[in-house]
Amino acid sequence: MTTLRYEVVDVFTDRPFAGNPLAVVYGAEDLAGEQMHTIAREFNLSETIFVLPPTAEGATYRVRIFTPGGEIPFAGHPSVGAAVTLQRAGWYAAGTVVQECGAGLLPIVVEPTGAAMVTGGTPTIGAEIDPGPLLAAVGLGPDDFAGPAPRVAGCGLEFPYLSVKPSAVARAACDASALAAAGFTDVEVFAWDPGTATAHARMFGPGMGIPEDPATGSAALGLGVWLVAAGLLPGDGESAYRVLQGAEIHRPSRMDCTVTAAAGAAVSATVSGHVVPVAAGEIAVPPFVG
């Protein structure tokens, strides 16, 4: 039986059994996407990342990222987790590496301390959305809404952002059918504290096979884009902010972020955090069914 080597690491935490678990799979360059998806469903984590030889000039390595629901072009916690794991495995020294993924070539700064910072893809921001259907989809009402209006935003992967009052975050509970009826596969629910520039967030992604994610780096990046567009962070220069997530599902996580803006719009964003190894082993290669 052919097997592949893997590691499991916890991302956006400085201790094991917190943060967001990630499976890093090596040697999968001969696998079809269907086989990778099968392995991701077997791990049943929010994401599994497959490390592959680069194909683009200037890339250090290439990755494909799968949720239990399918392949996605980019995600923050797999990018940070894989970069630190490969550095620990001796693939390269600490410093700046370039990850090739579905969102393009993304620079990642790997620290010798077991942390990394990834710069997201090109920021995107959509039009304002009626908060009513999103509030209903997460079991909240009009009195829980904090504003400004929800919008879809992203830095390589987009999410709708729903700003609620601090007391509402813990009460949120996603109805997958209602969320799909509203036209979304996922939603970032958060409360913003302007005094500390901190968001208390929860990300529900039932349409991606993720009932609730402990830490969502890609959503943390897009939040910076939303915050600038909403006028809650400056429209020029670099601003730091923090996203706390996962406490409600006993996986507390911390993401330290920056967003750079010009003329009232975000032009780039970063997210960083620590990575802790927790397991390693081998997994069987699933048969390919064409």
C-alpha positions, -999 to 999 in steps of 0.1 A, spaced: 0 0 0 14 34 -10 14 60 17 22 97 21 39 114 50 20 141 68 22 164 99 -6 180 119 1 214 134 -20 239 153 -19 274 138 -25 308 153 -16 296 188 15 294 209 4 261 226 -8 227 214 -45 218 212 -56 253 206 -57 274 174 -67 258 141 -54 223 133 -39 218 99 -27 187 80 4 192 59 8 164 33 41 158 15 49 140 -18 15 143 -34 26 156 -68 13 125 -86 -21 127 -70 -52 140 -88 -73 166 -72 -100 140 -64 -75 120 -44 -64 151 -25 -100 159 -17 -105 124 -4 -76 128 19 -89 161 31 -123 145 39 -105 118 58 -86 143 80 -119 163 83 -101 194 94 -111 229 81 -82 226 57 -55 202 44 -26 215 25 -5 196 -1 31 207 -6 42 204 -43 71 215 -65 68 250 -78 58 257 -114 61 295 -114 93 314 -116 103 329 -83 82 305 -62 98 286 -33 71 259 -34 35 253 -46 5 242 -26 -31 230 -32 -55 236 -3 -87 216 3 -115 219 28 -138 189 33 -161 206 8 -135 211 -20 -105 230 -32 -100 267 -25 -74 291 -40 -60 304 -7 -64 302 30 -44 320 58 -39 293 84 -27 266 58 -3 292 43 12 302 77 12 266 90 29 251 59 56 278 58 66 273 94 64 235 91 87 234 60 112 257 77 113 234 107 118 204 83 148 220 68 134 230 34 148 266 38 161 290 64 140 315 82 133 346 60 110 354 31 97 326 9 72 327 -19 42 304 -19 26 295 -52 -12 289 -48 -45 295 -66 -44 331 -55 -10 337 -72 25 342 -57 23 352 -21 53 363 1 55 348 35 80 359 62 90 329 83 105 337 118 129 314 136 106 316 166 80 294 149 58 321 135 51 334 100 34 364 83 16 360 50 6 389 27 -28 382 11 -38 386 -25 -53 417 -42 -80 433 -19 -116 432 -31 -147 449 -17 -183 446 -27 -214 467 -24 -234 470 8 -257 441 17 -290 440 36 -280 427 71 -314 411 77 -309 377 59 -274 373 74 -286 381 109 -314 356 105 -290 330 92 -269 332 123 -298 333 147 -296 370 156 -320 399 153 -320 435 143 -311 447 178 -279 427 176 -266 445 145 -238 470 151 -231 482 116 -218 496 93 -235 475 66 -223 441 56 -201 438 25 -182 410 8 -145 416 11 -113 396 7 -76 393 0 -75 361 -21 -107 345 -6 -139 365 0 -163 365 29 -194 385 38 -187 405 70 -215 410 96 -207 435 124 -227 428 156 -227 440 192 -202 423 216 -230 405 235 -243 388 202 -211 370 191 -214 341 216 -251 337 208 -246 333 170 -255 299 156 -255 293 119 -284 278 100 -268 264 69 -301 264 49 -308 300 58 -273 310 49 -275 293 15 -309 309 9 -293 343 15 -268 334 -12 -237 326 8 -216 296 17 -199 313 47 -201 343 69 -178 362 93 -196 374 124 -176 398 146 -177 426 172 -152 454 168 -135 471 197 -121 504 184 -102 511 216 -80 481 212 -84 476 174 -95 441 181 -122 420 166 -139 391 184 -149 369 154 -165 337 145 -165 322 109 -192 298 99 -186 280 66 -212 252 62 -211 255 24 -174 247 25 -178 218 49 -168 239 79 -195 243 105 -173 267 124 -136 275 120 -113 280 150 -92 306 131 -96 319 96 -65 338 84 -81 347 50 -111 361 68 -88 381 91 -72 396 60 -105 405 44 -117 421 76 -90 447 73 -103 455 38 -138 459 53 -126 480 82 -109 505 59 -140 506 36 -162 511 67 -141 540 80 -132 521 111 -95 521 102 -76 549 85 -79 553 47 -42 560 43 -11 543 57 -6 511 76 -28 501 106 -25 471 130 -54 451 143 -60 418 160 -86 391 155 -95 367 183 -115 336 173 -123 301 183 -130 304 221 -166 293 216 -155 260 202 -126 256 228 -99 264 202 -88 300 212 -68 316 184 -50 349 179 -42 365 145 -21 397 144 -28 417 112 -20 448 93 -38 466 65 -23 492 43 -46 518 26 -44 546 2 -71 571 -8 -97 554 14 -92 518 1 -71 489 12 -42 480 -10 -27 451 9 -30 432 42 -10 407 63 -18 381 89 7 364 113 7 339 141 26 310 157 25 273 147 28 244 171 35 208 159 12 181 174 13 149 153 30 132 124 25 99 105 16 83 72 -17 82 53 -27 57 26 -31 70 -10 -68 67 -20 -75 50 -53 -83 73 -83 -117 70 -98 -118 87 -131 
